[in-house]
Amino acid sequence: MSNSQNTQDNQDLQKNKRKKKNVVVLVLMFLLLLCLFIAQCHLDQIKQEALAKEQENALEMQRRHALDSLRQAEQRKADSLRIADSLAALAVDTTVVDTVPAVDTTPAPVPQKPAVNRDSIRHVRDSIRHVNDSLKHVNDSLAAVEKARQDSIDKANKAIADSIAAAEKAKAEEAEKKRIQDSIRNSDKVPPTAEITPPAGRYYDPIKLKVKCDEIKCKTFLSIGDTNNPVEAGKAMEYNKTGSVFYFAEDSVGNRTPWEEAKYDMASDNVCGKNAYPVPVGGKTVCVDAYEYPNKADENPKDMVSQEEAVALCAKEGKHLCSIDEWQAACRGKDNLKYSYGDSYRQNKCNTNTKAAKRSGRKDQCRSWWGMYDMNGNLWEWTSSPSKDHPNMFLVAGGAWNTNNGSKCTESKFSFYPQNQYPSVGFRCCR
């Protein structure tokens, strides 16, 4: 007892160490993800600011260029105005008076206006008009540049604000997600259900092990021989070894099942042929069909058949209708179980709570140790054993699709007469 207690304590200590190690790893991963997220947000903000600064510098260069153009245009306008003033001075009326002796009776010459270059004046006016148009264009360009600059600044500010808002929203969503997960984790304390397929038993060919879970977001694990080397078991794994396989499942909020054990016996040869396997019964070996008649996987088992017809159909195949002892030995397995899969009733294992029989072998967990399917539920099965209380009536065994936990390997009833047919009664053959 002391060694067993020490072993259990060591196992508990190892489990606690692994659990603490897993918690530390999860916390470090969360902190690393948080740091990466903050760094990414900071880098995005720096990038947006650099882009806005670059756009602002480009707009400032455009504005300086436009101001230089404006100063040049104003200088040209001033030069044109000086030329216009000079030409206008030439256009002023002047009178040339010649002084003559008083006694000279010759008429004085008529005063003449100097010639005016009208083409030059027209050219100056056109130049002034062109300069005014250029000034208007420059002013419009400056206004457009200033508007584009302001729009760019507003756009950059909006992009920065949107980036910050998006980061805040993502942070809030992550916090809400964590809150919901914590709430679910705190409220959900029920572990999932795990089952290994194919179930424990004797097999004559290599099998492919897989662990299933009854929840959607669930991980499953198995370990060969002991619990020290668990590996994920969501995909089928080739197996051909006599011994124990341990398995468990863990749901999305951390609830997990305890380790469960499935024992396998990989036999070398099958002396019974196809779809029949040997069962030790009272010191002899009996070959029992794996499926209800017609003994074919995934076919509808035959019902509405009398006990007399069942005897005849088995004899036609060189077999006999199983006796109650043969039938129960095949169902109870080497460990003398109450059900083919264990000692307690499990509704999901066999077809015991529906409205009709299913095709043979569809419930892959409803398999006895020796390899017989559907011995609990699906159809009651005729036997060759008469009732002790009513010798003219014969026992049926195993329950039907609607008998729930009244489908034990020891469950038996007697029919009214062997020639009667029932929709819930079938049979299997032995040899």
C-alpha positions in Angstrom: 0.0 0.0 0.0 2.9 2.3 0.8 4.5 1.9 -2.6 1.2 2.4 -4.3 0.6 5.6 -2.3 4.1 6.8 -3.2 3.5 6.1 -6.8 0.2 8.0 -6.7 1.8 10.9 -4.9 4.6 11.0 -7.5 2.0 11.0 -10.3 0.1 13.8 -8.7 3.3 15.8 -8.2 4.2 15.4 -11.9 0.7 16.4 -12.9 0.9 19.5 -10.8 4.3 20.4 -12.2 3.0 19.9 -15.8 -0.1 22.0 -15.0 2.0 24.9 -13.5 4.4 24.7 -16.4 1.5 24.9 -18.9 0.1 27.9 -17.0 3.5 29.7 -17.1 3.9 29.0 -20.8 0.3 30.3 -21.5 1.0 33.5 -19.5 4.3 34.1 -21.3 2.6 33.5 -24.7 -0.1 36.0 -23.8 2.4 38.7 -22.7 4.4 38.2 -25.8 1.3 38.6 -28.0 0.4 41.7 -26.1 3.9 43.2 -26.5 3.8 42.4 -30.3 0.4 44.1 -30.6 1.5 47.3 -28.8 4.7 47.4 -30.9 2.7 47.0 -34.1 0.4 49.9 -33.1 3.3 52.1 -32.3 5.0 51.3 -35.6 1.8 52.1 -37.5 1.5 55.5 -35.7 5.2 56.4 -36.5 4.6 55.4 -40.2 1.5 57.6 -40.4 3.3 60.5 -38.9 6.3 60.1 -41.3 3.9 60.0 -44.2 2.1 63.1 -43.1 5.4 64.9 -42.6 6.6 63.9 -46.1 3.3 65.2 -47.7 3.6 68.4 -45.7 7.2 69.0 -47.0 6.1 68.4 -50.6 3.2 70.9 -50.2 5.6 73.4 -48.7 7.9 73.1 -51.7 5.0 73.6 -54.1 3.9 76.7 -52.1 7.5 78.2 -52.3 7.6 77.6 -56.0 4.3 79.3 -56.5 5.4 82.3 -54.4 8.6 82.6 -56.5 6.4 82.5 -59.6 4.2 85.3 -58.1 7.2 87.5 -57.3 8.5 87.1 -60.9 5.1 87.9 -62.3 4.9 91.1 -60.1 8.4 92.1 -61.3 7.3 91.7 -64.9 4.2 93.8 -64.2 6.3 96.6 -62.7 8.6 96.6 -65.7 5.6 96.8 -68.1 4.1 99.7 -66.1 7.4 101.6 -66.4 7.5 101.1 -70.1 3.8 102.2 -70.3 4.6 105.4 -68.4 7.5 106.2 -70.7 5.4 105.7 -73.8 2.6 107.9 -72.4 5.1 110.7 -71.8 6.0 110.6 -75.5 2.3 111.1 -76.3 2.1 114.4 -74.5 1.2 117.4 -76.8 4.2 119.8 -77.4 4.3 123.0 -79.5 7.5 124.3 -81.2 7.6 128.1 -81.5 10.2 129.8 -83.8 11.2 133.5 -82.9 11.3 135.8 -86.0 11.9 139.5 -86.5 8.8 141.7 -86.0 9.2 143.1 -89.5 9.0 139.6 -91.0 5.6 139.2 -92.5 6.1 135.5 -93.3 3.4 133.3 -91.7 4.6 131.3 -88.7 4.8 127.6 -89.2 1.9 125.4 -87.9 2.8 123.5 -84.7 3.1 119.6 -85.2 2.5 116.8 -82.6 5.2 114.3 -82.4 4.4 110.8 -83.8 3.1 108.2 -81.3 4.0 104.5 -81.6 0.4 103.0 -81.0 1.6 99.5 -81.6 3.9 99.7 -78.6 1.1 101.0 -76.4 -1.1 98.2 -77.6 1.7 95.7 -76.8 2.2 97.1 -73.4 -1.6 96.8 -72.6 -1.6 93.2 -73.8 1.5 92.5 -71.6 -0.3 94.1 -68.6 -3.4 92.0 -69.3 -1.2 88.9 -69.6 0.5 89.7 -66.3 -2.8 90.1 -64.6 -4.0 86.8 -65.9 -0.8 85.2 -64.7 -1.2 86.7 -61.3 -4.8 85.4 -61.1 -3.5 81.9 -62.2 -0.8 82.0 -59.5 -3.2 83.1 -56.8 -5.6 80.3 -57.8 -2.6 77.8 -57.8 -1.6 79.0 -54.3 -5.2 78.6 -53.1 -5.3 75.1 -54.6 -2.0 74.2 -53.0 -3.0 75.5 -49.6 -6.3 73.6 -49.9 -4.5 70.4 -50.9 -2.1 70.9 -48.0 -4.9 71.3 -45.5 -6.8 68.3 -47.0 -3.6 66.2 -46.8 -3.1 67.2 -43.1 -6.8 66.5 -42.3 -6.5 63.1 -44.1 -3.3 62.2 -42.2 -4.9 63.3 -38.9 -8.0 61.2 -39.7 -5.9 58.2 -40.7 -3.9 58.5 -37.4 -7.2 58.9 -35.4 -8.7 55.9 -37.2 -5.6 53.8 -36.6 -5.7 54.7 -32.9 -9.5 54.0 -32.8 -9.0 50.6 -34.5 -6.2 49.7 -32.1 -8.4 50.7 -29.2 -11.3 48.7 -30.6 -9.1 45.6 -31.2 -7.9 45.9 -27.7 -11.4 46.2 -26.3 -12.6 43.3 -28.4 -9.6 41.2 -27.2 -10.5 42.1 -23.6 -14.2 41.2 -24.2 -13.2 37.9 -25.8 -11.0 37.1 -22.8 -13.8 38.1 -20.4 -16.2 35.8 -22.3 -13.7 33.0 -22.3 -13.1 33.5 -18.6 -16.8 33.5 -17.9 -17.3 30.3 -19.9 -14.3 28.7 -18.2 -15.7 29.7 -14.8 -19.2 28.5 -15.6 -18.3 25.3 -17.5 -16.8 22.8 -15.1 -18.1 19.6 -16.9 -15.5 17.6 -18.7 -16.2 16.2 -22.2 -16.8 12.5 -22.9 -14.0 10.6 -24.6 -14.2 7.2 -26.4 -11.6 5.2 -28.2 -12.4 3.5 -31.5 -12.3 0.6 -32.2 -13.2 -0.3 -28.6 -11.2 -2.6 -26.4 -11.2 -6.3 -27.3 -9.6 -9.1 -29.4 -8.7 -8.4 -33.0 -7.2 -10.5 -35.7 -5.9 -7.8 -38.0 -4.0 -4.5 -37.4 -6.4 -1.7 -36.3 -6.3 2.1 -36.5 -6.8 3.8 -33.1 -8.6 7.1 -32.8 -10.0 9.0 -29.8 -13.3 10.8 -30.3 -14.9 13.6 -28.2 -18.5 14.6 -27.8 -17.7 18.4 -28.0 -16.8 20.3 -31.2 -13.7 22.2 -30.0 -12.0 19.4 -28.2 -8.6 17.8 -28.3 -7.9 14.1 -27.7 -4.8 12.3 -26.6 -3.6 8.7 -26.2 -0.5 7.0 -24.8 0.6 3.4 -25.5 1.4 1.2 -22.5 1.3 3.9 -19.8 0.4 7.5 -19.4 3.9 9.0 -19.8 3.9 9.7 -23.5 0.6 11.2 -24.6 0.2 12.2 -28.3 -2.7 13.8 -30.1 -5.3 11.2 -31.2 -7.5 13.2 -33.6 -6.2 11.2 -36.5 -6.1 7.4 -36.9 -3.0 5.7 -35.6 -1.9 2.2 -36.8 -1.8 -0.3 -33.9 -1.0 -4.0 -33.8 0.1 -4.8 -30.2 -1.4 -6.7 -27.3 -1.5 -4.4 -24.2 -3.2 -1.3 -22.8 -3.8 2.1 -24.4 -4.6 5.1 -22.2 -6.6 8.1 -23.5 -8.3 11.3 -22.4 -10.0 14.4 -23.9 -9.8 18.1 -23.1 -12.3 20.8 -24.1 -11.7 24.4 -25.2 -12.0 25.8 -21.6 -9.5 23.4 -20.1 -11.9 20.7 -18.7 -10.4 17.2 -19.3 -11.4 13.7 -18.6 -9.3 11.4 -16.4 -7.1 8.8 -18.1 -9.1 5.9 -19.3 -7.7 2.4 -20.2 -8.6 0.2 -23.2 -7.0 -3.3 -23.4 -6.3 -5.0 -26.7 -5.5 -8.6 -27.6 -4.1 -8.9 -31.1 -4.6 -12.6 -31.9 -2.6 -14.4 -34.6 -5.3 -16.3 -36.5 -9.1 -16.7 -36.7 -10.2 -20.3 -36.9 -13.9 -19.4 -37.6 -13.6 -17.7 -41.0 -15.2 -14.5 -42.2 -17.4 -12.5 -39.9 -17.3 -15.1 -37.1 -15.0 -15.3 -34.1 -14.2 -18.0 -31.5 -15.8 -17.8 -28.0 -14.9 -20.2 -25.1 -18.1 -21.7 -23.8 -18.1 -24.4 -21.1 -14.6 -25.8 -22.0 -15.2 -25.8 -25.7 -14.8 -23.2 -28.5 -17.8 -21.9 -30.4 -17.7 -19.7 -33.5 -20.3 -17.0 -33.1 -21.4 -14.7 -35.9 -20.2 -11.1 -35.6 -23.5 -9.6 -36.8 -27.2 -10.4 -36.6 -28.4 -12.5 -39.5 -27.6 -12.3 -42.4 -24.2 -11.6 -40.7 -23.1 -8.8 -43.0 -21.8 -5.4 -41.9 -23.9 -2.4 -42.7 -26.9 -4.5 -43.8 -30.4 -4.5 -42.3 -30.7 -7.4 -39.8 -33.5 -9.8 -40.5 -36.6 -9.4 -38.3 -40.2 -10.7 -38.6 -38.8 -14.3 -38.5 -40.0 -17.1 -36.3 -37.8 -19.2 -34.1 -38.4 -22.2 -36.4 -37.4 -20.2 -39.4 -34.2 -19.0 -37.6 -33.3 -22.6 -36.9 -33.7 -23.6 -40.5 -31.7 -20.6 -41.9 -28.8 -21.3 -39.6 -28.9 -25.0 -40.6 -28.8 -24.0 -44.2 -25.4 -22.4 -43.6 -24.0 -25.4 -41.7 -24.5 -23.7 -38.4 -27.1 -23.7 -35.5 -29.1 -21.1 -33.7 -27.1 -20.0 -30.7 -28.1 -21.3 -27.3 -28.6 -18.9 -24.4 -25.3 -19.9 -22.9 -23.4 -19.4 -26.1 -25.1 -16.1 -26.7 -24.4 -14.7 -23.2 -20.8 -15.9 -23.3 -20.2 -14.0 -26.5 -21.9 -10.9 -25.1 -20.3 -10.8 -21.6 -16.7 -11.2 -22.9 -13.7 -12.5 -20.9 -14.4 -10.2 -18.0 -18.1 -11.3 -17.6 -19.5 -7.8 -18.0 -23.1 -6.8 -17.7 -23.1 -5.1 -21.1 -20.8 -5.9 -24.0 -18.9 -2.6 -23.5 -18.8 -2.5 -19.6 -20.7 -2.9 -16.3 -22.7 0.3 -16.5 -25.4 1.4 -19.0 -24.2 4.0 -21.6 -27.1 5.2 -23.8 -24.8 6.3 -26.7 -22.9 3.0 -26.9 -25.6 0.8 -28.5 -29.0 1.3 -30.2 -31.2 1.1 -27.2 -33.2 4.4 -27.2 -34.5 5.0 -30.7 -37.5 4.1 -32.8 -36.1 1.4 -35.1 -33.3 -1.1 -35.7 -30.1 0.2 -37.3 -27.8 -1.5 -39.9 -25.5 -4.0 -38.5 -22.3 -2.6 -37.0 -23.3 1.0 -37.3 -22.8 1.5 -33.6 -19.0 0.7 -33.5 -18.8 1.0 -29.8 -21.4 -1.7 -29.3 -18.9 -4.6 -29.7 -18.1 -7.3 -27.2 -14.6 -8.4 -26.3 -14.7 -11.4 -28.6 -15.9 -9.3 -31.6 -19.7 -9.5 -31.7 -21.7 -6.4 -32.6 -25.2 -5.2 -31.5 -25.7 -7.8 -28.7 -27.2 -5.1 -26.6 -30.3 -3.5 -28.2 -31.1 -3.2 -31.9 -33.1 -6.5 -32.1 -34.1 -9.1 -29.6 -32.4 -12.4 -30.7 -33.9 -15.8 -30.8 -32.0 -18.6 -29.0 -32.4 -22.4 -29.2 -33.0 -22.6 -25.4 -36.5 -23.2 -24.2 -37.9 -21.3 -21.2 -37.7 -23.3 -18.0 -41.2 -22.0 -17.0 -42.7 -22.6 -20.4 -41.0 -25.5 -22.2 -42.9 -24.9 -25.4 -41.6 -21.3 -25.7 -38.0 -20.2 -26.5 -35.9 -17.4 -25.0 -34.9 -14.2 -26.8 -31.9 -12.2 -25.5 -30.3 -8.8 -25.4 -33.1 -6.3 -25.7 -34.2 -4.1 -28.7 -33.9 -0.6 -30.0 -36.2 0.8 -27.3 -35.4 -1.2 -24.1 -32.8 1.3 -22.7 -30.9 -0.2 -19.8 -33.1 -3.3 -20.0 -30.7 -4.7 -22.6 -28.1 -6.4 -20.5 -26.2 -9.5 -21.7 -28.3 -11.4 -19.1 -31.6 -9.9 -20.3 -33.9 -12.6 -21.7 -37.6 -13.1 -22.3 -39.7 -16.0 -23.7 -41.8 -15.7 -26.9 -45.4 -16.9 -26.9 -44.8 -19.5 -29.5 -41.7 -20.5 -31.6 -43.7 -20.0 -34.8 -44.6 -16.4 -34.1 -42.9 -13.5 -35.9 -42.1 -10.1 -34.4 -40.8 -6.8 -35.8 -38.3 -6.4 -32.9 -36.9 -10.0 -33.0 -34.0 -11.3 -35.1 -31.2 -13.9 -34.5 -27.6 -14.9 -35.0 -26.0 -18.2 -35.7 -23.2 -20.2 -34.0 -21.0 -23.1 -35.1 
